[in-house]
Amino acid sequence: MSRHVVDDEHLTRWLADNGGADPNIRCDWDITPMSAAAKTGTFSTFKLLLDSGGDVRLGELAHWAILREKDDAVMLLDWLLSLGVSIDAIRYKNDSASWIENW
């Protein structure tokens, strides 16, 4: 899912319901659709991805939420923390391929 998809809740819902879109699919650097939504998407789209099976343990979500440039950035980060995302997580520590390539 590209940045444009996570900005469009209706398209994201359609892809989740009809296209079999996986909110946990990862690229080479442990970036998921939920990562993109944490950085640029609407809060409701992020919640939709979570409700569609998104896993908060994947995608380095706290790191992307901290980079968020929206008024609700603190609210999203606080919500992620309440769901168990660690504020102390070291980026890519749990994804060895990403760790090796980025550090």
BELHU-V348970 format. One record per pair of residues at least 12 apart in sequence whose ideal C-beta (glycine too) atoms are under 8 Angstrom apart, sorted by sequence separation. I is the first residue (numbers start at 1). J is the second residue. If there is no record, write none. Layout:
# BELHU-V348970
{{I	J} {I	J}}
This chain:
# BELHU-V348970
{{21	33} {34	46} {37	49} {65	77} {1	15} {34	49} {62	77} {65	80} {33	49} {34	50} {62	80} {61	80} {62	81} {1	21} {34	54} {12	33} {33	54} {34	55} {38	59} {32	54} {34	56} {38	61} {62	85} {34	58} {35	59} {56	80} {61	85} {62	86} {34	59} {35	60} {39	64} {62	87} {23	49} {32	58} {35	61} {38	64} {39	65} {63	89} {6	33} {23	50} {32	59} {34	61} {38	65} {56	83} {57	84} {62	89} {5	33} {30	58} {31	59} {36	64} {39	67} {40	68} {56	84} {57	85} {63	91} {12	41} {23	52} {24	53} {30	59} {31	60} {35	64} {39	68} {43	72} {56	85} {60	89} {6	36} {23	53} {24	54} {30	60} {38	68} {40	70} {46	76} {5	36} {6	37} {21	52} {22	53} {23	54} {24	55} {60	91} {1	33} {16	48} {23	55} {26	58} {43	75} {60	92} {3	36} {7	40} {9	42} {12	45} {16	49} {26	59} {43	76} {50	83} {2	36} {6	40} {7	41} {24	58} {1	36} {6	41} {7	42} {9	44} {13	48} {24	59} {6	42} {9	45} {12	48} {16	52} {3	40} {8	45} {12	49} {57	94} {3	41} {7	45} {38	76} {6	45} {9	48} {6	46} {38	80} {6	49} {30	92} {29	92} {30	95} {29	95} {30	98} {28	97} {29	98} {28	98} {29	101} {28	101} {29	102}}
